[in-house]
Amino acid sequence: MMRIPIVALVLLTAFLSFQIKSSEFFLLAIVLLALIFLVVTGVIRSFKRVNSKYLKIPFFVIAISLFGIFVSLFRPYGEAVKYSGFPAEQLEHAYKTDQKDRWQLRSYIDIFSKLKERDSLRLQQVKDILGRKDMLKSLDKFHAAFVLHHSRESEDYRLAASLAGAAAEDPALKDVYEVQWLKKAAYDRWKVSIGEPEEHNSQNHFSFDVK
């Protein structure tokens, strides 16, 4: 009788893992909690007897969570760039997909990741837009800078720092954390890339873009 609910739970976990962005990180947290429970239970068992049935549930939770994580690795990416619309719309789309890609576990596993290729597409589009000398608003500059600071080229970091700095000076963006953070992070990344010390201590620490 229990087989049907278990199968349904497995299928539901697989479906939600495939459909919901970043669900794999939630499942990883569940796995971690279950492992902590097992460790604590193991310590308790060294002092007193614990019914083994209490160990079955965390093992089941770990198994189903790992299955969900595995399924999430096959979740497709969205379109990396948008070729239609105005430059501002294209830059905003590139910025959003840049962030969405980094909230997928598959982006950090080589055999599943397409992050480098997708970053290249975004970088090329941003450079094309900047090369046309279009009039860009401060928010557009922020979006462009965010994509550029995920490059691997020092010159791109320099350009990102310049654009982010210009965006951060806009009174309308003075209190926007992401904009002010990028101004410092892009500048630090450029400084480090040319062999100089960072000034804002923004590199190699947990940061807004989770990278």
N, C-alpha and C positions, 0 to 999 in steps of 0.2 A: 504493500500500500504506500510505502514511503518513496518508492522509486519514481513515481510520477511527479510528486512535488520536487524531488531532487533534480530530475531531468529538466523540469520547468524552470527551476532556479538557475541551473547551468545555462540554459538557452537564453533566459532573460539577462543574465550577466553578460553573456557574449553579445547580445543585441545592443544593450546599453553601452558596453565598452566600445563597440564599433561606431555607434551613433554620436556619443557625447564626447566632445573635445576635452582632453585632460583627465578623463575618468581614470586613466591608468595610474595617475599620481595618487588619486584617492584610494585605489586598490592597493598600491604600494604601501600607503599608510596603514591600511587594514592588515596587510601581511606583517608589517613591523609590529603592530599592536598584538597580533596573534602570537608572534615569536616571543615578545616580551612576556605575554601570559604564560607561555610554555616554560620559559626560563624561571619565572617566579614559582610556577607550579612545581618545577623540578627541585627548586630549593626547598619548598615546603615538604616535598616528599622525602627529603633527606632527614626530616625531623618527625614526620608523622605520615601515616598511610593516607593516600588520596585515591578515591575511586577512579579507575582508569577511564570511565565513561566521560569524565570531564576533559580528557585529552583528545577525544574524538572530534569534538566540535571545532577547536582551533585548527586541527589538521585539515578538516574539511573546508574551513574558511580559507586557509592558506591555499589549498588546491584550487578551489573555485576562483579565487582572486588571481592566482597566477595564470589560470586559463583565460580570464578576462583580459589580463595584461597582454597575453600573447595575441589574442584576437585584435586588440587595439593597434598592434603593430601593422596591421593590414588596412587600417583606416586611410582612405585616400586623402591626399592633400587637395586643397582648393586651387584655383588658378593663381599662379604666383604673381602675374602682372595683368593689368587691364589695358588693352590697346585702344579702346574707344573712350569717348568723353574728353573733358578738358584736362590739362596737365594737373590741376589741383586734385581732380578725382583720381587720376592715375597714381599720383604720389600718395594720396591717402590709402588707396587700395594696397600699394606696395608696402606701406608702413604696417597696415593691419595684418597682411599675410606674413610679413617678417615676424611679427609677434606670435601669430597663431602657430606658425611652424615650430617655434621654440617652446611651445606648450604641448608638443607631441613627443612622446618618449621615443618614437621611431627615429626622430631627427638626430638622436645621440647614439644610435646603433648603426654602425657602418653598412651592414648588409641590407638594412631597411631604409636608411636615410637618403634623401634627395636634397638635403639642405644646401650643399655647396652649389649644385646646379641651379637651384631656385634663387639663392642669393646672387648668383651671377646674372640671372635674368633681371632681377630687381635693380642691381647695380648698373647694368647697362641702360636700363630704361631711365633711371635717375640721371645718369650722365648725359643721355641724349636730350632730356628735357632741359637740363642746365646749359647744355651746349647751344640750345636754340635761343638762349637769352630771354626767355619768357619772363614777364613780370610775375613774380611770385610773392604771395603774402607771407607773413611771418609763420603761420601755421604750415604752409607749404614747405618753407625752409626747414622747419622742424622735422617734418615727415621725410624730406630728402636726407637730412643729416642723420636721422636714425638708421636709414638703410645704409648710408655710406660708412657709418661707424662699425658696421659688421663686415666690412671689407678686410682684406689682408694686406692692403697697400698703404704705406705711410702717407702718400699724397692724398689718398681718399680720407684718411683720418684728419689731415690738415684742413681739407675742404669741409668735412663734417663739423669740425670745431668752429670754423668760420661761420657756417650757416647756423649752427646751433647758438652761437654767440649772438648773431644778429636777431634770431627769433626770441632769445631770452630778454633782449632789450625792449621788446614791444610791451608797453604798459598793460595790454590786455592779457599777456602771458606771464606777467611778473610773478603771479601766485600759483602758476601751474607747475606742480612738482616735477613732472616728467621733463618739461622743457628746461627748467633750471638744472635738473640733474644731468641732462644730456650735455649741456654747455660745459660742465666740469668733466664729465666722463670722456667726451670726445677729445677734449683738449689733453687730458691725461694720457689717453691712448696714443695720441699723436706724439706727445713728449717721450713716452716709453719707447715708441717705435723708432725714434731717432737717437736712442741711447741716453736720454736725459731723464732725471727723476720726475715722477708725477708731482703735481702740486696740490691736488685735492684728495689724495688717498682714495681714489674711486676704483682702482683696478685690483683684480685678484681678491675681490670681496663680493659678498652677496649684494646684488644690485637690482635695479628696476627691471632690466631686461632678462634677468635670470640666465645669465650666460657666464 
